[in-house]
Amino acid sequence: MLEIVKKYVVDAHNNRLAVEIDIETFGKIEEILENYGLYHLMIDDNDPESLRLDQAKEYYQSVSK
């Protein structure tokens, strides 16, 4: 399980405005989201926009950092 250490940015009235996380955690979250999205592009064989494994690998390489 991914443990996310958060730091909150607050205003003068202590209202939360934003959350700060370290770059390593952000990278892990980003990778999880990309993998999840790619998986959903692959799972429906009846959908004309779904990807075969070779297409998915090619797509992943094109967006990989």
PDB file of N, CA, C and O in Angstrom:
ATOM      1  N   MET A   1       0.846  -1.179   0.000  1.00  0.00           N
ATOM      2  CA  MET A   1       0.000   0.000   0.000  1.00  0.00           C
ATOM      3  C   MET A   1       0.891   1.242   0.000  1.00  0.00           C
ATOM      4  O   MET A   1       1.927   1.292   0.664  1.00  0.00           O
ATOM      5  N   LEU A   2       0.461   2.225  -0.755  1.00  0.00           N
ATOM      6  CA  LEU A   2       1.201   3.476  -0.868  1.00  0.00           C
ATOM      7  C   LEU A   2       0.826   4.397   0.280  1.00  0.00           C
ATOM      8  O   LEU A   2      -0.332   4.784   0.435  1.00  0.00           O
ATOM      9  N   GLU A   3       1.831   4.741   1.084  1.00  0.00           N
ATOM     10  CA  GLU A   3       1.592   5.687   2.176  1.00  0.00           C
ATOM     11  C   GLU A   3       1.866   7.091   1.668  1.00  0.00           C
ATOM     12  O   GLU A   3       2.947   7.372   1.151  1.00  0.00           O
ATOM     13  N   ILE A   4       0.894   7.964   1.813  1.00  0.00           N
ATOM     14  CA  ILE A   4       1.028   9.327   1.320  1.00  0.00           C
ATOM     15  C   ILE A   4       1.156  10.277   2.504  1.00  0.00           C
ATOM     16  O   ILE A   4       0.221  10.456   3.285  1.00  0.00           O
ATOM     17  N   VAL A   5       2.340  10.882   2.616  1.00  0.00           N
ATOM     18  CA  VAL A   5       2.581  11.881   3.653  1.00  0.00           C
ATOM     19  C   VAL A   5       2.184  13.227   3.065  1.00  0.00           C
ATOM     20  O   VAL A   5       2.740  13.665   2.059  1.00  0.00           O
ATOM     21  N   LYS A   6       1.217  13.878   3.703  1.00  0.00           N
ATOM     22  CA  LYS A   6       0.675  15.128   3.179  1.00  0.00           C
ATOM     23  C   LYS A   6       1.032  16.292   4.083  1.00  0.00           C
ATOM     24  O   LYS A   6       1.074  16.169   5.307  1.00  0.00           O
ATOM     25  N   LYS A   7       1.289  17.425   3.444  1.00  0.00           N
ATOM     26  CA  LYS A   7       1.447  18.694   4.154  1.00  0.00           C
ATOM     27  C   LYS A   7       0.373  19.610   3.596  1.00  0.00           C
ATOM     28  O   LYS A   7       0.214  19.724   2.381  1.00  0.00           O
ATOM     29  N   TYR A   8      -0.361  20.259   4.479  1.00  0.00           N
ATOM     30  CA  TYR A   8      -1.454  21.113   4.042  1.00  0.00           C
ATOM     31  C   TYR A   8      -1.011  22.570   3.990  1.00  0.00           C
ATOM     32  O   TYR A   8      -0.295  23.051   4.869  1.00  0.00           O
ATOM     33  N   VAL A   9      -1.442  23.250   2.961  1.00  0.00           N
ATOM     34  CA  VAL A   9      -1.259  24.687   2.839  1.00  0.00           C
ATOM     35  C   VAL A   9      -2.559  25.316   3.307  1.00  0.00           C
ATOM     36  O   VAL A   9      -3.634  24.994   2.800  1.00  0.00           O
ATOM     37  N   VAL A  10      -2.456  26.215   4.276  1.00  0.00           N
ATOM     38  CA  VAL A  10      -3.662  26.811   4.852  1.00  0.00           C
ATOM     39  C   VAL A  10      -3.605  28.330   4.737  1.00  0.00           C
ATOM     40  O   VAL A  10      -2.538  28.923   4.580  1.00  0.00           O
ATOM     41  N   ASP A  11      -4.784  28.941   4.819  1.00  0.00           N
ATOM     42  CA  ASP A  11      -4.837  30.405   4.794  1.00  0.00           C
ATOM     43  C   ASP A  11      -4.756  30.949   6.214  1.00  0.00           C
ATOM     44  O   ASP A  11      -4.536  30.191   7.158  1.00  0.00           O
ATOM     45  N   ALA A  12      -4.929  32.243   6.370  1.00  0.00           N
ATOM     46  CA  ALA A  12      -4.820  32.895   7.672  1.00  0.00           C
ATOM     47  C   ALA A  12      -5.867  32.405   8.670  1.00  0.00           C
ATOM     48  O   ALA A  12      -5.693  32.551   9.880  1.00  0.00           O
ATOM     49  N   HIS A  13      -6.960  31.821   8.158  1.00  0.00           N
ATOM     50  CA  HIS A  13      -8.027  31.311   9.026  1.00  0.00           C
ATOM     51  C   HIS A  13      -7.933  29.796   9.214  1.00  0.00           C
ATOM     52  O   HIS A  13      -8.865  29.157   9.702  1.00  0.00           O
ATOM     53  N   ASN A  14      -6.801  29.241   8.820  1.00  0.00           N
ATOM     54  CA  ASN A  14      -6.523  27.812   8.950  1.00  0.00           C
ATOM     55  C   ASN A  14      -7.422  26.941   8.065  1.00  0.00           C
ATOM     56  O   ASN A  14      -7.624  25.761   8.353  1.00  0.00           O
ATOM     57  N   ASN A  15      -7.961  27.525   6.987  1.00  0.00           N
ATOM     58  CA  ASN A  15      -8.722  26.748   6.007  1.00  0.00           C
ATOM     59  C   ASN A  15      -7.734  26.091   5.044  1.00  0.00           C
ATOM     60  O   ASN A  15      -6.817  26.743   4.546  1.00  0.00           O
ATOM     61  N   ARG A  16      -7.924  24.813   4.791  1.00  0.00           N
ATOM     62  CA  ARG A  16      -7.033  24.103   3.883  1.00  0.00           C
ATOM     63  C   ARG A  16      -7.244  24.586   2.454  1.00  0.00           C
ATOM     64  O   ARG A  16      -8.373  24.654   1.968  1.00  0.00           O
ATOM     65  N   LEU A  17      -6.148  24.920   1.793  1.00  0.00           N
ATOM     66  CA  LEU A  17      -6.192  25.419   0.422  1.00  0.00           C
ATOM     67  C   LEU A  17      -5.581  24.434  -0.574  1.00  0.00           C
ATOM     68  O   LEU A  17      -6.007  24.363  -1.727  1.00  0.00           O
ATOM     69  N   ALA A  18      -4.592  23.687  -0.126  1.00  0.00           N
ATOM     70  CA  ALA A  18      -3.883  22.783  -1.023  1.00  0.00           C
ATOM     71  C   ALA A  18      -3.177  21.705  -0.211  1.00  0.00           C
ATOM     72  O   ALA A  18      -3.062  21.792   1.011  1.00  0.00           O
ATOM     73  N   VAL A  19      -2.708  20.688  -0.928  1.00  0.00           N
ATOM     74  CA  VAL A  19      -1.956  19.602  -0.307  1.00  0.00           C
ATOM     75  C   VAL A  19      -0.621  19.499  -1.017  1.00  0.00           C
ATOM     76  O   VAL A  19      -0.554  19.588  -2.243  1.00  0.00           O
ATOM     77  N   GLU A  20       0.432  19.312  -0.258  1.00  0.00           N
ATOM     78  CA  GLU A  20       1.772  19.135  -0.812  1.00  0.00           C
ATOM     79  C   GLU A  20       2.213  17.708  -0.516  1.00  0.00           C
ATOM     80  O   GLU A  20       2.080  17.222   0.607  1.00  0.00           O
ATOM     81  N   ILE A  21       2.743  17.040  -1.549  1.00  0.00           N
ATOM     82  CA  ILE A  21       3.327  15.701  -1.375  1.00  0.00           C
ATOM     83  C   ILE A  21       4.715  15.720  -2.003  1.00  0.00           C
ATOM     84  O   ILE A  21       5.006  16.563  -2.852  1.00  0.00           O
ATOM     85  N   ASP A  22       5.571  14.792  -1.587  1.00  0.00           N
ATOM     86  CA  ASP A  22       6.923  14.755  -2.145  1.00  0.00           C
ATOM     87  C   ASP A  22       6.874  14.229  -3.578  1.00  0.00           C
ATOM     88  O   ASP A  22       5.932  13.537  -3.965  1.00  0.00           O
ATOM     89  N   ILE A  23       7.889  14.562  -4.351  1.00  0.00           N
ATOM     90  CA  ILE A  23       7.922  14.247  -5.778  1.00  0.00           C
ATOM     91  C   ILE A  23       7.943  12.746  -6.034  1.00  0.00           C
ATOM     92  O   ILE A  23       7.384  12.291  -7.032  1.00  0.00           O
ATOM     93  N   GLU A  24       8.566  11.974  -5.168  1.00  0.00           N
ATOM     94  CA  GLU A  24       8.600  10.516  -5.339  1.00  0.00           C
ATOM     95  C   GLU A  24       7.197   9.934  -5.225  1.00  0.00           C
ATOM     96  O   GLU A  24       6.807   9.088  -6.028  1.00  0.00           O
ATOM     97  N   THR A  25       6.444  10.382  -4.235  1.00  0.00           N
ATOM     98  CA  THR A  25       5.063   9.921  -4.067  1.00  0.00           C
ATOM     99  C   THR A  25       4.221  10.340  -5.261  1.00  0.00           C
ATOM    100  O   THR A  25       3.422   9.550  -5.765  1.00  0.00           O
ATOM    101  N   PHE A  26       4.392  11.580  -5.719  1.00  0.00           N
ATOM    102  CA  PHE A  26       3.660  12.048  -6.885  1.00  0.00           C
ATOM    103  C   PHE A  26       3.941  11.166  -8.095  1.00  0.00           C
ATOM    104  O   PHE A  26       3.022  10.818  -8.836  1.00  0.00           O
ATOM    105  N   GLY A  27       5.201  10.805  -8.301  1.00  0.00           N
ATOM    106  CA  GLY A  27       5.572   9.936  -9.417  1.00  0.00           C
ATOM    107  C   GLY A  27       4.888   8.583  -9.340  1.00  0.00           C
ATOM    108  O   GLY A  27       4.447   8.051 -10.358  1.00  0.00           O
ATOM    109  N   LYS A  28       4.796   8.022  -8.140  1.00  0.00           N
ATOM    110  CA  LYS A  28       4.123   6.734  -7.956  1.00  0.00           C
ATOM    111  C   LYS A  28       2.635   6.850  -8.254  1.00  0.00           C
ATOM    112  O   LYS A  28       2.061   5.978  -8.906  1.00  0.00           O
ATOM    113  N   ILE A  29       2.014   7.913  -7.783  1.00  0.00           N
ATOM    114  CA  ILE A  29       0.587   8.135  -8.046  1.00  0.00           C
ATOM    115  C   ILE A  29       0.347   8.288  -9.546  1.00  0.00           C
ATOM    116  O   ILE A  29      -0.602   7.726 -10.094  1.00  0.00           O
ATOM    117  N   GLU A  30       1.210   9.049 -10.196  1.00  0.00           N
ATOM    118  CA  GLU A  30       1.086   9.269 -11.631  1.00  0.00           C
ATOM    119  C   GLU A  30       1.199   7.954 -12.400  1.00  0.00           C
ATOM    120  O   GLU A  30       0.433   7.711 -13.333  1.00  0.00           O
ATOM    121  N   GLU A  31       2.149   7.110 -12.014  1.00  0.00           N
ATOM    122  CA  GLU A  31       2.323   5.812 -12.670  1.00  0.00           C
ATOM    123  C   GLU A  31       1.102   4.919 -12.464  1.00  0.00           C
ATOM    124  O   GLU A  31       0.656   4.253 -13.398  1.00  0.00           O
ATOM    125  N   ILE A  32       0.565   4.902 -11.254  1.00  0.00           N
ATOM    126  CA  ILE A  32      -0.628   4.109 -10.968  1.00  0.00           C
ATOM    127  C   ILE A  32      -1.794   4.556 -11.846  1.00  0.00           C
ATOM    128  O   ILE A  32      -2.504   3.723 -12.409  1.00  0.00           O
ATOM    129  N   LEU A  33      -1.992   5.863 -11.965  1.00  0.00           N
ATOM    130  CA  LEU A  33      -3.083   6.386 -12.796  1.00  0.00           C
ATOM    131  C   LEU A  33      -2.888   6.045 -14.273  1.00  0.00           C
ATOM    132  O   LEU A  33      -3.845   5.684 -14.958  1.00  0.00           O
ATOM    133  N   GLU A  34      -1.659   6.157 -14.765  1.00  0.00           N
ATOM    134  CA  GLU A  34      -1.384   5.809 -16.153  1.00  0.00           C
ATOM    135  C   GLU A  34      -1.651   4.328 -16.415  1.00  0.00           C
ATOM    136  O   GLU A  34      -2.260   3.976 -17.425  1.00  0.00           O
ATOM    137  N   ASN A  35      -1.201   3.468 -15.516  1.00  0.00           N
ATOM    138  CA  ASN A  35      -1.418   2.034 -15.668  1.00  0.00           C
ATOM    139  C   ASN A  35      -2.901   1.695 -15.620  1.00  0.00           C
ATOM    140  O   ASN A  35      -3.374   0.861 -16.392  1.00  0.00           O
ATOM    141  N   TYR A  36      -3.625   2.327 -14.732  1.00  0.00           N
ATOM    142  CA  TYR A  36      -5.066   2.102 -14.615  1.00  0.00           C
ATOM    143  C   TYR A  36      -5.774   2.504 -15.908  1.00  0.00           C
ATOM    144  O   TYR A  36      -6.612   1.765 -16.424  1.00  0.00           O
ATOM    145  N   GLY A  37      -5.427   3.684 -16.424  1.00  0.00           N
ATOM    146  CA  GLY A  37      -6.041   4.144 -17.665  1.00  0.00           C
ATOM    147  C   GLY A  37      -5.709   3.236 -18.835  1.00  0.00           C
ATOM    148  O   GLY A  37      -6.586   2.914 -19.636  1.00  0.00           O
ATOM    149  N   LEU A  38      -4.451   2.817 -18.945  1.00  0.00           N
ATOM    150  CA  LEU A  38      -4.037   1.926 -20.019  1.00  0.00           C
ATOM    151  C   LEU A  38      -4.752   0.587 -19.914  1.00  0.00           C
ATOM    152  O   LEU A  38      -5.174   0.035 -20.929  1.00  0.00           O
ATOM    153  N   TYR A  39      -4.892   0.065 -18.726  1.00  0.00           N
ATOM    154  CA  TYR A  39      -5.615  -1.193 -18.514  1.00  0.00           C
ATOM    155  C   TYR A  39      -7.040  -1.075 -19.050  1.00  0.00           C
ATOM    156  O   TYR A  39      -7.529  -1.981 -19.724  1.00  0.00           O
ATOM    157  N   HIS A  40      -7.696   0.028 -18.754  1.00  0.00           N
ATOM    158  CA  HIS A  40      -9.081   0.194 -19.195  1.00  0.00           C
ATOM    159  C   HIS A  40      -9.187   0.411 -20.701  1.00  0.00           C
ATOM    160  O   HIS A  40     -10.241   0.157 -21.285  1.00  0.00           O
ATOM    161  N   LEU A  41      -8.122   0.873 -21.336  1.00  0.00           N
ATOM    162  CA  LEU A  41      -8.117   0.955 -22.792  1.00  0.00           C
ATOM    163  C   LEU A  41      -7.977  -0.424 -23.435  1.00  0.00           C
ATOM    164  O   LEU A  41      -8.297  -0.601 -24.611  1.00  0.00           O
ATOM    165  N   MET A  42      -7.500  -1.397 -22.662  1.00  0.00           N
ATOM    166  CA  MET A  42      -7.224  -2.726 -23.201  1.00  0.00           C
ATOM    167  C   MET A  42      -8.324  -3.750 -22.939  1.00  0.00           C
ATOM    168  O   MET A  42      -8.404  -4.737 -23.671  1.00  0.00           O
ATOM    169  N   ILE A  43      -9.169  -3.565 -21.936  1.00  0.00           N
ATOM    170  CA  ILE A  43     -10.000  -4.668 -21.454  1.00  0.00           C
ATOM    171  C   ILE A  43     -11.222  -4.999 -22.304  1.00  0.00           C
ATOM    172  O   ILE A  43     -11.699  -6.132 -22.240  1.00  0.00           O
ATOM    173  N   ASP A  44     -11.745  -4.082 -23.086  1.00  0.00           N
ATOM    174  CA  ASP A  44     -12.996  -4.333 -23.803  1.00  0.00           C
ATOM    175  C   ASP A  44     -12.712  -4.685 -25.263  1.00  0.00           C
ATOM    176  O   ASP A  44     -12.473  -3.801 -26.087  1.00  0.00           O
ATOM    177  N   ASP A  45     -12.740  -5.976 -25.575  1.00  0.00           N
ATOM    178  CA  ASP A  45     -12.471  -6.425 -26.944  1.00  0.00           C
ATOM    179  C   ASP A  45     -13.559  -6.000 -27.925  1.00  0.00           C
ATOM    180  O   ASP A  45     -13.311  -5.942 -29.130  1.00  0.00           O
ATOM    181  N   ASN A  46     -14.739  -5.706 -27.438  1.00  0.00           N
ATOM    182  CA  ASN A  46     -15.844  -5.307 -28.309  1.00  0.00           C
ATOM    183  C   ASN A  46     -15.828  -3.814 -28.634  1.00  0.00           C
ATOM    184  O   ASN A  46     -16.554  -3.361 -29.520  1.00  0.00           O
ATOM    185  N   ASP A  47     -15.017  -3.065 -27.931  1.00  0.00           N
ATOM    186  CA  ASP A  47     -14.910  -1.631 -28.158  1.00  0.00           C
ATOM    187  C   ASP A  47     -13.894  -1.389 -29.272  1.00  0.00           C
ATOM    188  O   ASP A  47     -12.744  -1.814 -29.158  1.00  0.00           O
ATOM    189  N   PRO A  48     -14.302  -0.713 -30.349  1.00  0.00           N
ATOM    190  CA  PRO A  48     -13.361  -0.489 -31.459  1.00  0.00           C
ATOM    191  C   PRO A  48     -12.164   0.388 -31.077  1.00  0.00           C
ATOM    192  O   PRO A  48     -11.162   0.405 -31.792  1.00  0.00           O
ATOM    193  N   GLU A  49     -12.257   1.106 -29.974  1.00  0.00           N
ATOM    194  CA  GLU A  49     -11.142   1.942 -29.532  1.00  0.00           C
ATOM    195  C   GLU A  49     -10.232   1.241 -28.533  1.00  0.00           C
ATOM    196  O   GLU A  49      -9.235   1.820 -28.101  1.00  0.00           O
ATOM    197  N   SER A  50     -10.559  -0.006 -28.156  1.00  0.00           N
ATOM    198  CA  SER A  50      -9.701  -0.712 -27.206  1.00  0.00           C
ATOM    199  C   SER A  50      -8.394  -1.102 -27.895  1.00  0.00           C
ATOM    200  O   SER A  50      -8.340  -1.222 -29.119  1.00  0.00           O
ATOM    201  N   LEU A  51      -7.357  -1.296 -27.109  1.00  0.00           N
ATOM    202  CA  LEU A  51      -6.024  -1.564 -27.638  1.00  0.00           C
ATOM    203  C   LEU A  51      -5.624  -3.018 -27.448  1.00  0.00           C
ATOM    204  O   LEU A  51      -5.946  -3.636 -26.433  1.00  0.00           O
ATOM    205  N   ARG A  52      -4.913  -3.562 -28.443  1.00  0.00           N
ATOM    206  CA  ARG A  52      -4.274  -4.864 -28.271  1.00  0.00           C
ATOM    207  C   ARG A  52      -2.998  -4.642 -27.467  1.00  0.00           C
ATOM    208  O   ARG A  52      -2.556  -3.505 -27.303  1.00  0.00           O
ATOM    209  N   LEU A  53      -2.409  -5.718 -26.969  1.00  0.00           N
ATOM    210  CA  LEU A  53      -1.211  -5.603 -26.140  1.00  0.00           C
ATOM    211  C   LEU A  53      -0.100  -4.848 -26.865  1.00  0.00           C
ATOM    212  O   LEU A  53       0.523  -3.965 -26.276  1.00  0.00           O
ATOM    213  N   ASP A  54       0.157  -5.174 -28.120  1.00  0.00           N
ATOM    214  CA  ASP A  54       1.226  -4.494 -28.854  1.00  0.00           C
ATOM    215  C   ASP A  54       0.924  -3.009 -29.028  1.00  0.00           C
ATOM    216  O   ASP A  54       1.831  -2.180 -28.953  1.00  0.00           O
ATOM    217  N   GLN A  55      -0.344  -2.665 -29.261  1.00  0.00           N
ATOM    218  CA  GLN A  55      -0.730  -1.255 -29.377  1.00  0.00           C
ATOM    219  C   GLN A  55      -0.570  -0.542 -28.038  1.00  0.00           C
ATOM    220  O   GLN A  55      -0.126   0.604 -27.984  1.00  0.00           O
ATOM    221  N   ALA A  56      -0.935  -1.229 -26.963  1.00  0.00           N
ATOM    222  CA  ALA A  56      -0.832  -0.641 -25.627  1.00  0.00           C
ATOM    223  C   ALA A  56       0.633  -0.363 -25.280  1.00  0.00           C
ATOM    224  O   ALA A  56       0.953   0.690 -24.728  1.00  0.00           O
ATOM    225  N   LYS A  57       1.518  -1.308 -25.605  1.00  0.00           N
ATOM    226  CA  LYS A  57       2.944  -1.110 -25.343  1.00  0.00           C
ATOM    227  C   LYS A  57       3.484   0.080 -26.136  1.00  0.00           C
ATOM    228  O   LYS A  57       4.256   0.884 -25.614  1.00  0.00           O
ATOM    229  N   GLU A  58       3.075   0.183 -27.393  1.00  0.00           N
ATOM    230  CA  GLU A  58       3.510   1.300 -28.232  1.00  0.00           C
ATOM    231  C   GLU A  58       2.999   2.623 -27.666  1.00  0.00           C
ATOM    232  O   GLU A  58       3.734   3.608 -27.605  1.00  0.00           O
ATOM    233  N   TYR A  59       1.740   2.633 -27.256  1.00  0.00           N
ATOM    234  CA  TYR A  59       1.157   3.845 -26.688  1.00  0.00           C
ATOM    235  C   TYR A  59       1.889   4.230 -25.402  1.00  0.00           C
ATOM    236  O   TYR A  59       2.219   5.397 -25.194  1.00  0.00           O
ATOM    237  N   TYR A  60       2.140   3.241 -24.544  1.00  0.00           N
ATOM    238  CA  TYR A  60       2.815   3.513 -23.272  1.00  0.00           C
ATOM    239  C   TYR A  60       4.203   4.099 -23.502  1.00  0.00           C
ATOM    240  O   TYR A  60       4.620   5.011 -22.789  1.00  0.00           O
ATOM    241  N   GLN A  61       4.915   3.578 -24.496  1.00  0.00           N
ATOM    242  CA  GLN A  61       6.245   4.109 -24.799  1.00  0.00           C
ATOM    243  C   GLN A  61       6.175   5.546 -25.287  1.00  0.00           C
ATOM    244  O   GLN A  61       7.092   6.331 -25.043  1.00  0.00           O
ATOM    245  N   SER A  62       5.090   5.899 -25.976  1.00  0.00           N
ATOM    246  CA  SER A  62       4.978   7.260 -26.506  1.00  0.00           C
ATOM    247  C   SER A  62       4.691   8.277 -25.399  1.00  0.00           C
ATOM    248  O   SER A  62       5.034   9.451 -25.537  1.00  0.00           O
ATOM    249  N   VAL A  63       4.064   7.838 -24.301  1.00  0.00           N
ATOM    250  CA  VAL A  63       3.765   8.767 -23.207  1.00  0.00           C
ATOM    251  C   VAL A  63       4.726   8.616 -22.045  1.00  0.00           C
ATOM    252  O   VAL A  63       4.689   9.408 -21.103  1.00  0.00           O
ATOM    253  N   SER A  64       5.582   7.615 -22.098  1.00  0.00           N
ATOM    254  CA  SER A  64       6.530   7.362 -21.008  1.00  0.00           C
ATOM    255  C   SER A  64       7.521   8.512 -20.893  1.00  0.00           C
ATOM    256  O   SER A  64       7.931   9.096 -21.896  1.00  0.00           O
ATOM    257  N   LYS A  65       7.900   8.830 -19.662  1.00  0.00           N
ATOM    258  CA  LYS A  65       8.824   9.944 -19.426  1.00  0.00           C
ATOM    259  C   LYS A  65      10.251   9.488 -19.460  1.00  0.00           C
ATOM    260  O   LYS A  65      11.161  10.297 -19.281  1.00  0.00           O
TER     261      LYS A  65
END
